[in-house]
Amino acid sequence: MKQTINLYQFRNAFYDMGRQSQFSYEGLEHIFNYFEDCDPDWELDVIAICCEFSEMTELEIRDAYGLDDSQSTTEYLQKNGFIVGTTDTTVIFQNC
């Protein structure tokens, strides 16, 4: 049995699983839209999304992936995965 959910229900699923701090409010919207565009019939798995995607500042990305000043975080993420979206301060991406 399948159930169609909207953005509000998608966000609530993260709260219900205790993952409310995993992504920002805006970050969850980017992820929801990504899945809606790719495959509107995908099955929601909050834990899998939390394992597969991250939301970090550029400085956090540089630290996490050991990038030096000569490397662009955007180019690195595009080359090694993909960027789902950005907020004013963070990047939402598939883990490399």
C-alpha positions as CSV (number, residue, x, y, z in Angstrom):
1,M,0.0,0.0,0.0
2,K,1.3,3.4,-0.9
3,Q,0.5,6.8,0.7
4,T,1.2,10.1,-1.0
5,I,2.7,12.7,1.3
6,N,3.2,16.4,1.0
7,L,6.1,18.6,2.2
8,Y,4.6,19.1,5.6
9,Q,4.2,15.4,6.2
10,F,7.7,14.8,4.9
11,R,9.2,17.2,7.4
12,N,7.1,15.7,10.2
13,A,8.4,12.2,9.4
14,F,11.9,13.5,10.3
15,Y,10.6,14.9,13.6
16,D,8.7,11.6,14.4
17,M,12.0,9.7,13.9
18,G,14.0,12.0,16.1
19,R,15.9,13.4,13.2
20,Q,14.7,17.0,13.4
21,S,18.2,18.4,13.6
22,Q,19.6,16.4,10.7
23,F,18.5,19.0,8.1
24,S,17.3,22.5,8.2
25,Y,13.6,23.4,7.4
26,E,14.7,24.7,4.0
27,G,17.1,21.7,3.5
28,L,14.3,19.3,3.9
29,E,12.3,21.1,1.2
30,H,15.3,20.8,-1.2
31,I,15.4,17.0,-0.5
32,F,11.6,16.6,-0.8
33,N,11.7,18.4,-4.2
34,Y,14.7,16.4,-5.4
35,F,12.8,13.1,-4.8
36,E,9.6,14.5,-6.2
37,D,11.5,15.5,-9.4
38,C,13.4,12.2,-9.7
39,D,10.7,9.7,-8.8
40,P,7.4,10.8,-7.3
41,D,6.7,7.1,-6.4
42,W,9.7,6.6,-4.2
43,E,9.3,5.1,-0.7
44,L,10.1,7.4,2.2
45,D,12.9,6.1,4.4
46,V,14.1,8.8,6.8
47,I,17.1,6.9,8.1
48,A,18.3,6.1,4.5
49,I,18.0,9.8,3.6
50,C,20.0,10.8,6.7
51,C,22.7,8.3,5.8
52,E,22.8,9.3,2.1
53,F,22.5,13.1,2.3
54,S,24.1,15.8,4.4
55,E,23.7,19.5,5.0
56,M,26.8,21.5,5.9
57,T,28.4,24.9,5.6
58,E,31.3,25.2,3.1
59,L,33.8,25.3,6.0
60,E,32.3,22.0,7.4
61,I,32.6,20.4,4.0
62,R,36.2,21.5,3.6
63,D,37.0,20.0,7.0
64,A,35.1,16.8,6.5
65,Y,36.6,16.1,3.1
66,G,40.1,17.6,3.7
67,L,39.9,20.2,1.0
68,D,42.5,22.8,0.8
69,D,42.1,26.5,-0.3
70,S,42.8,25.7,-3.9
71,Q,39.8,23.3,-4.2
72,S,36.3,24.6,-4.7
73,T,33.7,22.9,-2.5
74,T,31.1,23.2,-5.3
75,E,33.4,21.6,-7.9
76,Y,34.4,18.8,-5.5
77,L,30.8,17.9,-4.7
78,Q,29.7,18.0,-8.3
79,K,32.6,15.8,-9.3
80,N,32.1,13.3,-6.5
81,G,28.3,13.2,-6.2
82,F,25.8,16.0,-6.6
83,I,24.3,19.0,-4.9
84,V,20.6,18.8,-4.1
85,G,20.3,22.5,-3.2
86,T,21.7,25.4,-1.1
87,T,20.4,27.7,1.6
88,D,21.9,31.0,2.6
89,T,24.5,29.3,4.7
90,T,24.6,25.6,3.8
91,V,24.8,23.1,1.0
92,I,22.6,20.0,0.8
93,F,24.3,17.2,-1.0
94,Q,24.7,13.4,-1.5
95,N,27.5,12.1,0.7
96,C,30.7,11.6,-1.3
